[in-house]
Amino acid sequence: LTTNVDLGDKKMEIMKACSKAIASNLGKPESYVAVSINDNASVIFGGSDKPTALGVVYSLGSISKENNGGLTKDVSELMEPFGVDAARIYINFFDLPRENVGWSGKTFAG
């Protein structure tokens, strides 16, 4: 997640909440979830530097209208206290083939 707001001392708390939301919405063990947040980034949305956030989710399966909507809602709720309106958040979802994801010295395809 990249945002132009300062998450301050809440950054790790937000990262952990995002990790739980991803695992819950996508039905994945949290042990396979990785989260990176870049705050205080140079980002504009609709030509404005008002608070905004851009996210990308990569997953092996579990990308669906229902799951994506649930995660978008959860992330929007996590960012709202920092002044980021839900209408200023884009999250892109990508369902990756197992052979295109490496982990533990090999791909998930073997």
C-alpha positions as CSV (number, residue, x, y, z in Angstrom):
1,L,0.0,0.0,0.0
2,T,1.4,3.4,-0.9
3,T,-0.1,6.5,0.7
4,N,0.7,10.2,0.9
5,V,-0.3,10.3,4.6
6,D,2.0,9.9,7.6
7,L,0.9,6.8,9.5
8,G,3.3,7.7,12.3
9,D,3.6,5.2,15.2
10,K,0.4,3.4,13.9
11,K,2.2,2.1,10.8
12,M,3.0,-1.4,12.2
13,E,-0.5,-1.6,13.7
14,I,-2.0,-0.8,10.2
15,M,0.3,-3.3,8.5
16,K,-0.7,-6.1,10.9
17,A,-4.4,-5.2,10.5
18,C,-4.0,-5.4,6.7
19,S,-2.3,-8.8,7.0
20,K,-5.2,-10.1,9.0
21,A,-7.7,-8.6,6.6
22,I,-6.0,-10.2,3.6
23,A,-5.8,-13.6,5.2
24,S,-9.5,-13.3,6.3
25,N,-10.9,-12.1,3.0
26,L,-8.9,-14.3,0.7
27,G,-9.1,-17.4,3.0
28,K,-5.3,-17.7,3.1
29,P,-3.1,-18.7,6.1
30,E,-1.6,-15.4,7.5
31,S,1.8,-17.2,7.4
32,Y,1.7,-16.7,3.6
33,V,0.7,-13.1,3.7
34,A,3.3,-10.3,3.1
35,V,2.5,-6.6,3.5
36,S,4.5,-3.5,2.6
37,I,3.3,0.0,3.3
38,N,5.1,3.1,2.0
39,D,3.7,6.2,3.8
40,N,4.6,9.8,3.2
41,A,4.9,9.0,-0.5
42,S,4.6,11.4,-3.4
43,V,1.2,10.4,-4.7
44,I,-1.7,12.3,-6.4
45,F,-5.1,11.1,-7.2
46,G,-7.4,12.9,-9.7
47,G,-4.8,15.7,-9.9
48,S,-5.0,16.4,-6.1
49,D,-2.6,15.7,-3.3
50,K,-5.4,15.2,-0.8
51,P,-4.9,12.1,1.3
52,T,-5.0,9.0,-0.9
53,A,-3.8,5.4,-1.1
54,L,-2.9,2.9,-3.9
55,G,-2.8,-0.8,-3.2
56,V,-1.8,-3.9,-5.1
57,V,-2.8,-7.5,-4.1
58,Y,-1.2,-10.5,-5.7
59,S,-2.6,-13.9,-4.9
60,L,-2.5,-17.5,-5.9
61,G,-6.3,-17.9,-6.4
62,S,-9.0,-16.4,-4.2
63,I,-9.3,-13.3,-6.3
64,S,-13.0,-12.7,-6.8
65,K,-15.6,-10.0,-6.7
66,E,-16.7,-10.9,-3.2
67,N,-13.2,-11.3,-1.7
68,N,-11.9,-8.2,-3.5
69,G,-14.8,-6.1,-2.2
70,G,-14.4,-7.3,1.3
71,L,-10.7,-6.5,1.4
72,T,-11.3,-3.1,-0.2
73,K,-13.9,-2.3,2.5
74,D,-11.5,-3.3,5.3
75,V,-8.5,-1.4,3.9
76,S,-10.8,1.7,3.4
77,E,-11.9,1.5,7.0
78,L,-8.3,1.2,8.2
79,M,-7.2,4.3,6.3
80,E,-10.3,6.5,7.1
81,P,-8.9,7.6,10.5
82,F,-5.9,9.1,8.6
83,G,-8.2,11.2,6.5
84,V,-8.2,9.0,3.4
85,D,-11.6,8.9,1.9
86,A,-12.7,5.5,0.4
87,A,-13.3,7.3,-2.9
88,R,-9.6,8.1,-3.0
89,I,-8.3,4.6,-2.7
90,Y,-7.5,2.3,-5.7
91,I,-6.7,-1.4,-5.0
92,N,-5.7,-3.6,-8.0
93,F,-6.1,-7.4,-7.6
94,F,-4.0,-9.9,-9.6
95,D,-4.5,-13.7,-9.6
96,L,-1.1,-15.1,-10.4
97,P,-0.3,-18.5,-11.9
98,R,1.6,-20.8,-9.4
99,E,4.6,-21.0,-11.8
100,N,5.0,-17.2,-11.6
101,V,5.5,-17.0,-7.8
102,G,8.7,-18.0,-6.2
103,W,9.1,-18.9,-2.5
104,S,11.6,-21.0,-0.5
105,G,14.0,-21.5,-3.4
106,K,11.4,-22.7,-6.0
107,T,8.0,-21.7,-7.4
108,F,4.7,-22.8,-6.0
109,A,4.4,-25.0,-9.1
110,G,7.4,-27.0,-8.0
